[in-house]
Amino acid sequence: MIVKNFEFKKIKKEIFSFFLFYGDNQAFKELYDLSNKKNKINVNDLGFFIGPILNSGGRLGKSSYATELLSTKNSKIIKQRSKQLLTLNIKRKKIENIILNELDFEKMNKKKENVVIYYNPNISEGLLGIIAARLKDFFNKPAIVITNSNNLLKSSARSVYNYNIGRTIKKLLDNDIILNGGGHNMAAGFTLKKENLNLLKKFINEDFMKNKVHNNNLLKYVSEISVRALNKDFMNDINRIGPFGNGNSAPVFLFRELKVIKHKILKEKYISCILKSKAGTSINSILFDTLNNKVKYYLTNYKKHFNVVGQIDENFYNNKKNVQLIIKDLIL
């Protein structure tokens, strides 16, 4: 879709106004100060830092906390709710890791299902979407996570770009397989009776095949570039086509012939490393969500060169901005 010039200017103006407002938000400043963050607020922070903190209350039974934090000007309440939400977010992460550690990824992978459907009666309803997103990212397939909710089952789904999960939910409603639900092409949720669980699995996998969705589990990239191209000017060009999200994904690139010259495991979840090209250019890189991720093994053990598929991002550390490579996958 081509955006006309006046529309683009309007969008830029709205984004500028957004940051002008939220840049002075006392609640956000408090969350930043308590987390020792020094950079100015940006789109990524809203989505990946502030968003999860605010959502943590709702996920763990304290949905009023975020509302109170964002609607008050009372500094005492801002400090109190900020601390409580940060504590809840830490708790949410621990619970999430416990659930993910209990999953048998190898067993799930051997089933060769087109859509990953995972039922666990003990998962908190507030964590369904997060677990579904992790499964979707790991298998690069649509994923649905289901738990008990009183006498019914409640679910959250995350999908890949070529399978519209929102449309599938509409079909499930039309066929009386679920009681209620809704969503869009990438995410959805629904409620169903327990006796319809097997019917749901059968219907969704058949619907996937009917739509002739081709899912080869390969991560697509937009272009091949050299590590030498990664500088502030290139990062500025990337930022101009943001903000990124559903319908405007951050671009993925291919980098050839890189080798790990140094690595460090952070918080037992991330791997920070320096990758070096055959031409001698180095780039700071990071791998997120290393749980059950085979890429972790190669970054810490592989001694040869490999190709990297990843995204470009800015890392703010020690009051300095640096371009970094977010590793999504390797090609050996």
C-alpha positions, 0 to 999 in steps of 0.5 A: 500500500502506498501512503500519500505524502500528506498521510505520511506527514499526518502519521509523523505528527501523531507519533510526535504528539504521542511522544511529546505527551508520554515523554512527560508522563510521571508514571513512565518516568518512575518505571524508568527510574526504578529500572535504572533505564537512562535512554529516552522513551521510544516505540520499542520501550512502549511495546517491550518494556512498559507494555509487559509491566502494565499488563502484568497486573491484569495477568496476575489478578491485579488489573486495577494497578495499571489503571490507577498508575496511569490515571493518578497525579498523586506521586505516592500512588505512582511510586507504590503502583510502579513498585508493585507492577515491577514486582508482579512483572518479575513474578510473571516472568518466573511463572512463565519460565516454569511453564515453558520449562515443563513443556516437552518441545521435542515431543511436540515437534515430533507430532508434525502438527500444522497448528500447535494446540497445547492444553494444560488445565493449570495455566493461569488465564492471564499467561495464555497469550504469552505461552502461545506467542512463545510456541508460535515463535519456536515452531514458526506455526500457529499456536493455541494454548488452552486452560480450564476456566470454571466448567469451560475451557479458555484459549489464546491463539497466536498465528503466522503471517499466512494463516488468518486465525481471526477468520478461523475463529469466525468459522468455529463460531459458525459451526458451533464448536466454540461458545464465543471468541474473536480476534484478528489475523495474528491473534485471537481468543475463545471459550469452548466446552470441554467436550468439544476440544478434540473436535476443535483440534480436528477442525483447525488442522483440517481448515489449515490444510483446506487453505493450502497454507504453505508452512516450511518453517523458514524465516523470510528475509528482505535482503542480504547485507554486509555487516559493514553496512550496519551504522547509525545512518542505516539505523536511522533509515530503518527507524524512518519506516517504523514504528513496527508491529502487526502489518508493518514487521521489522525487516529481517536481513541475511548476513553471510560468513560470520563467526563468534569471537566472544559470547556471554550468557545473561540471566540464563536467558539471553546470549550476548556475543560479538560476531565477526565477518571474514572481512574483519568487521565485528557487530555486537549481537544478541539472542533472546529467548534461548530456552529450547533454542538450538541456536544457543548451542551453536553460538556457544560451541560452534567454531566455524563460520555461518550465515545469520538471519536477524534484525537490526536494533539500537542498544542503549548502554552506559549512556551510549547508543550502539547498533546491534544485531538481533539473531533470529536464526542461523544457516550452517 
